[in-house]
Amino acid sequence: MSEPDDAVREYLRKVDGVFHEYEQGYMDADAAMDAMELYVGELREETDLE
């Protein structure tokens, strides 16, 4: 498995966690968007995609 594949898997794991916390009411929309923005940035760095 390549590094980009690993990065995408990790991103999806984190995003699933955000969705779960939001759906359960543990996270508000602003916090969810902040987390998603952070994770997208991390994914771009890991895969060298801009």
N, CA, C and O atoms as a MOPAC input file, in Angstrom:
PM7 MOZYME 1SCF
protein

 N      0.85200 1    -1.17800 1     0.00000 1
 C      0.00000 1     0.00000 1     0.00000 1
 C      0.89400 1     1.23600 1     0.00000 1
 O      1.90000 1     1.30200 1     0.70600 1
 N      0.50600 1     2.18900 1    -0.79500 1
 C      1.33400 1     3.38500 1    -0.91400 1
 C      1.01400 1     4.38600 1     0.18400 1
 O     -0.01100 1     4.29000 1     0.86000 1
 N      1.90600 1     5.33900 1     0.34400 1
 C      1.69800 1     6.38500 1     1.34300 1
 C      0.43200 1     7.19300 1     1.08600 1
 O     -0.29900 1     7.47700 1     2.03500 1
 N      0.13700 1     7.57900 1    -0.17000 1
 C     -1.12200 1     8.30200 1    -0.39200 1
 C     -2.34000 1     7.48500 1     0.04100 1
 O     -3.29000 1     8.03600 1     0.59700 1
 N     -2.31800 1     6.17900 1    -0.21000 1
 C     -3.42500 1     5.33100 1     0.23200 1
 C     -3.56600 1     5.37000 1     1.74800 1
 O     -4.67700 1     5.46300 1     2.27000 1
 N     -2.44300 1     5.29900 1     2.45200 1
 C     -2.46400 1     5.36300 1     3.91000 1
 C     -3.00700 1     6.70400 1     4.38800 1
 O     -3.77600 1     6.76300 1     5.34600 1
 N     -2.60400 1     7.77900 1     3.71600 1
 C     -3.06100 1     9.11700 1     4.08900 1
 C     -4.56600 1     9.25400 1     3.88000 1
 O     -5.26100 1     9.85400 1     4.70000 1
 N     -5.06000 1     8.69900 1     2.78800 1
 C     -6.49300 1     8.76500 1     2.51400 1
 C     -7.26400 1     7.93900 1     3.53700 1
 O     -8.30900 1     8.37300 1     4.02200 1
 N     -6.76900 1     6.77600 1     3.86200 1
 C     -7.43000 1     5.94300 1     4.87800 1
 C     -7.49600 1     6.67200 1     6.22100 1
 O     -8.52900 1     6.64900 1     6.89000 1
 N     -6.42000 1     7.30500 1     6.60600 1
 C     -6.38500 1     8.05100 1     7.86500 1
 C     -7.35800 1     9.22600 1     7.81600 1
 O     -8.06800 1     9.49000 1     8.78600 1
 N     -7.38800 1     9.92500 1     6.69100 1
 C     -8.32400 1    11.04300 1     6.51600 1
 C     -9.75900 1    10.55700 1     6.67800 1
 O    -10.54500 1    11.16200 1     7.40700 1
 N    -10.09600 1     9.47700 1     6.00700 1
 C    -11.45800 1     8.95500 1     6.08400 1
 C    -11.80700 1     8.51100 1     7.50300 1
 O    -12.94300 1     8.68900 1     7.94000 1
 N    -10.85700 1     7.94400 1     8.21700 1
 C    -11.09200 1     7.54200 1     9.60600 1
 C    -11.41700 1     8.77400 1    10.45600 1
 O    -12.34400 1     8.75200 1    11.26600 1
 N    -10.64900 1     9.83900 1    10.26200 1
 C    -10.87700 1    11.06300 1    11.02200 1
 C    -12.21200 1    11.71000 1    10.65800 1
 O    -12.94200 1    12.17600 1    11.53200 1
 N    -12.52200 1    11.73500 1     9.37200 1
 C    -13.78800 1    12.33200 1     8.91700 1
 C    -14.96800 1    11.53900 1     9.47100 1
 O    -15.95500 1    12.12300 1     9.91600 1
 N    -14.87100 1    10.23300 1     9.44500 1
 C    -15.94000 1     9.41300 1    10.02800 1
 C    -16.14200 1     9.75600 1    11.49300 1
 O    -17.27500 1     9.79300 1    11.97300 1
 N    -15.06100 1    10.00300 1    12.20100 1
 C    -15.15500 1    10.39200 1    13.61100 1
 C    -15.86300 1    11.72100 1    13.78800 1
 O    -16.67300 1    11.87500 1    14.70300 1
 N    -15.56900 1    12.68100 1    12.92400 1
 C    -16.23600 1    13.98400 1    12.98800 1
 C    -17.72800 1    13.81200 1    12.73200 1
 O    -18.55400 1    14.34900 1    13.47100 1
 N    -18.07600 1    13.06300 1    11.68500 1
 C    -19.49300 1    12.83700 1    11.38700 1
 C    -20.20200 1    12.18800 1    12.56700 1
 O    -21.30500 1    12.59300 1    12.93300 1
 N    -19.57700 1    11.19500 1    13.15400 1
 C    -20.18000 1    10.50000 1    14.28700 1
 C    -20.40800 1    11.45700 1    15.46000 1
 O    -21.49900 1    11.49800 1    16.03000 1
 N    -19.38300 1    12.21900 1    15.81200 1
 C    -19.51800 1    13.15500 1    16.93000 1
 C    -20.57700 1    14.21200 1    16.65400 1
 O    -21.32600 1    14.58900 1    17.55500 1
 N    -20.64700 1    14.68900 1    15.42400 1
 C    -21.65000 1    15.69400 1    15.06100 1
 C    -23.05600 1    15.09400 1    15.15900 1
 O    -23.96100 1    15.70100 1    15.73100 1
 N    -23.22400 1    13.90700 1    14.59800 1
 C    -24.53400 1    13.25900 1    14.61000 1
 C    -25.00100 1    12.93500 1    16.02700 1
 O    -26.20000 1    12.94700 1    16.30200 1
 N    -24.06700 1    12.64800 1    16.92000 1
 C    -24.40800 1    12.33900 1    18.30100 1
 C    -24.63900 1    13.59100 1    19.13800 1
 O    -25.08800 1    13.50500 1    20.28100 1
 N    -24.33200 1    14.75500 1    18.56800 1
 C    -24.51900 1    16.01000 1    19.28000 1
 C    -23.34500 1    16.41000 1    20.15100 1
 O    -23.45700 1    17.32800 1    20.96400 1
 N    -22.20700 1    15.72300 1    19.98800 1
 C    -21.02300 1    16.02400 1    20.79200 1
 C    -20.21400 1    17.18700 1    20.21400 1
 O    -19.36000 1    17.75500 1    20.89500 1
 N    -20.49100 1    17.53700 1    18.94400 1
 C    -19.72000 1    18.56000 1    18.24900 1
 C    -20.70200 1    19.45400 1    17.49400 1
 O    -21.62400 1    18.96300 1    16.84100 1
 N    -20.49700 1    20.77100 1    17.58800 1
 C    -21.37500 1    21.66100 1    16.82100 1
 C    -20.83200 1    21.82100 1    15.40100 1
 O    -19.72800 1    21.37200 1    15.09500 1
 N    -21.61500 1    22.46100 1    14.54600 1
 C    -21.25200 1    22.58600 1    13.13400 1
 C    -19.93900 1    23.34200 1    12.94200 1
 O    -19.13100 1    22.97300 1    12.09100 1
 N    -19.72200 1    24.40100 1    13.72900 1
 C    -18.47800 1    25.17000 1    13.58200 1
 C    -17.25700 1    24.32300 1    13.92400 1
 O    -16.24900 1    24.37000 1    13.21800 1
 N    -17.34400 1    23.56000 1    14.98800 1
 C    -16.22800 1    22.69400 1    15.38200 1
 C    -16.00100 1    21.60100 1    14.34300 1
 O    -14.86000 1    21.24700 1    14.04700 1
 N    -17.08200 1    21.07300 1    13.79400 1
 C    -16.96000 1    20.03800 1    12.77000 1
 C    -16.26100 1    20.58800 1    11.52900 1
 O    -15.38600 1    19.93600 1    10.95900 1
 N    -16.65400 1    21.78900 1    11.11600 1
 C    -16.01200 1    22.39900 1     9.94400 1
 C    -14.54600 1    22.70400 1    10.20400 1
 O    -13.70900 1    22.51600 1     9.32100 1
 N    -14.22700 1    23.17100 1    11.39800 1
 C    -12.82600 1    23.43200 1    11.74800 1
 C    -11.99800 1    22.15000 1    11.66600 1
 O    -10.88900 1    22.14900 1    11.13100 1
 N    -12.54700 1    21.06400 1    12.20100 1
 C    -11.84200 1    19.78300 1    12.16000 1
 C    -11.65600 1    19.31800 1    10.72200 1
 O    -10.57800 1    18.85400 1    10.35100 1
 N    -12.70400 1    19.44100 1     9.91400 1
 C    -12.61500 1    19.00600 1     8.52500 1
 C    -11.57100 1    19.82800 1     7.76700 1
 O    -10.81000 1    19.28500 1     6.96700 1
 N    -11.54000 1    21.12500 1     8.01800 1
 C    -10.54600 1    21.98300 1     7.36200 1
 C     -9.13400 1    21.53100 1     7.74300 1
 O     -8.25300 1    21.46100 1     6.88700 1
 N     -8.92200 1    21.23100 1     9.00200 1
 C     -7.62200 1    20.74400 1     9.46400 1
 C     -7.26000 1    19.43600 1     8.77000 1
 O     -6.13500 1    19.27500 1     8.29800 1
 N     -8.20500 1    18.50500 1     8.70700 1
 C     -7.93000 1    17.19600 1     8.11500 1
 C     -7.67300 1    17.29000 1     6.61600 1
 O     -6.83800 1    16.55500 1     6.08900 1
 N     -8.36800 1    18.17000 1     5.93200 1
 C     -8.11000 1    18.36700 1     4.49600 1
 C     -6.69300 1    18.89900 1     4.29700 1
 O     -5.98600 1    18.46100 1     3.39000 1
 N     -6.27900 1    19.83600 1     5.13800 1
 C     -4.91900 1    20.36300 1     5.05000 1
 C     -3.87600 1    19.28800 1     5.28700 1
 O     -2.86600 1    19.22100 1     4.58600 1
 N     -4.12900 1    18.44400 1     6.28300 1
 C     -3.20400 1    17.34400 1     6.55800 1
 C     -3.12200 1    16.38600 1     5.37900 1
 O     -2.03900 1    15.93100 1     5.01300 1
 N     -4.28300 1    16.08200 1     4.78200 1
 C     -4.29500 1    15.17500 1     3.63700 1
 C     -3.52600 1    15.77000 1     2.46300 1
 O     -2.77800 1    15.06500 1     1.78500 1
 N     -3.70700 1    17.05100 1     2.22700 1
 C     -2.97100 1    17.70100 1     1.13700 1
 C     -1.46500 1    17.62400 1     1.37200 1
 O     -0.70300 1    17.35900 1     0.44300 1
 N     -1.03900 1    17.85400 1     2.60000 1
 C      0.39700 1    17.77400 1     2.91400 1
 C      0.91900 1    16.35700 1     2.72000 1
 O      1.99800 1    16.15700 1     2.16200 1
 N      0.16100 1    15.38800 1     3.17600 1
 C      0.59800 1    13.98600 1     3.08800 1
 C      0.67500 1    13.48800 1     1.64900 1
 O      1.51300 1    12.64600 1     1.32600 1
 N     -0.19300 1    14.00300 1     0.78900 1
 C     -0.25000 1    13.51100 1    -0.58800 1
 C      0.36000 1    14.50100 1    -1.57700 1
 O      0.39400 1    14.23200 1    -2.77800 1
 N      0.83800 1    15.63200 1    -1.09100 1
 C      1.41600 1    16.67000 1    -1.94900 1
 C      0.42800 1    17.17800 1    -2.98700 1
 O      0.81600 1    17.52200 1    -4.10400 1
 N     -0.84100 1    17.22400 1    -2.62200 1
 C     -1.87600 1    17.75700 1    -3.51300 1
 C     -2.29800 1    19.12100 1    -3.02900 1
 O     -2.53300 1    19.30900 1    -1.83500 1
 N     -2.39700 1    20.05600 1    -3.91400 1
 C     -2.83000 1    21.41900 1    -3.57300 1
 C     -4.00700 1    21.79600 1    -4.42200 1
 O     -4.52900 1    22.90400 1    -4.29700 1

